[in-house]
Amino acid sequence: MLRHFPKSGVAYAHNTLDYKIVAFTFSCTAICLTLDGFAPQKLQWALAFFGYIFLAGLLSRESKLVRAQVCVALIFATIGELFASPYMQGYIYRFGGVPLYVPAGHGMVYLTAVILARSGFFLRYARVIAAFIVITCGTWSIWGLTAYAERSDQIGAILFVVFLIYLFKGKSPMIYLGAFFITTWLELIGTGAGTWAWAAIDPASGLTQGNPPSGVAAWYCLVDAVAMAGAGPALILASKVKAKFCLVKQAV
């Protein structure tokens, strides 16, 4: 079950810059989502502008593979947003449509998960962190099924089980551990600020869901899985397109 987890008892190295970037992305997420919870819609243009600037700056120090993963995550997540929110209305943003800064935000979310996954702290204490998540999110999910919960959360419990499958059966559990923290953080802040709200009844299944659902990190794990699987083919495709472009340019 833990075969893809890092070895315990190893003194993994810390990278101070990575920790600073994580603190930066968590802070930016909180500021952005809080502001969009009450500010005029025009502010979304500024948030989008700075979001893409920050993302480009952060990616400048990453490898081609990570850059490709972020691009795939950004595209896939944006398509998912358009389907799940305006079309299905599983959750609804304050102004209806998907805010312009959301694609850049998904890129930063994935990158944050990657950075957390490779950090010395996460590598050293992966099993402890996993146990903390299982206990905390498990308790949250069970609470959502009781009469004490503010809203019934059947979807959250299902998503929690899906998250466990990703975590213990997937080949990249560290990414999913990192994704849990940044995505739970942004979901709690975003829904708390009123930037978006989850429908009380999931339109696809008819089951109840919390605001946010307790196991919501599972949706982001899907984005991460697609990003990791799609980055290689994306790089190959980009290389072929670049080669053909160079041939055309030479011919001209």
Secondary structure, DSSP 8 states (H G I E B T S, - for coil): --TTS--TT------HHHHHHHHHHHHHHHHHHHHTTTS-TTHHHHHHHHHHHHHHHHHTTS-HHHHHHHHHHHHHHHHHHHIIIIIT-SEEETTBS--TTHHHHHHHHHHHHHHHHHSHHHHHTHHHHHHHHHHHHHHHHHHTTSTTSSS--HHHHHHHHHHHHHHHHSS-HHHHHHHHHHHHHHHHHHHHHTSEEE-SB-TTT--B--SS-TTTHHHHHHHHHHHHHHHHHHHHHHHHHHHHHHHHHHH-
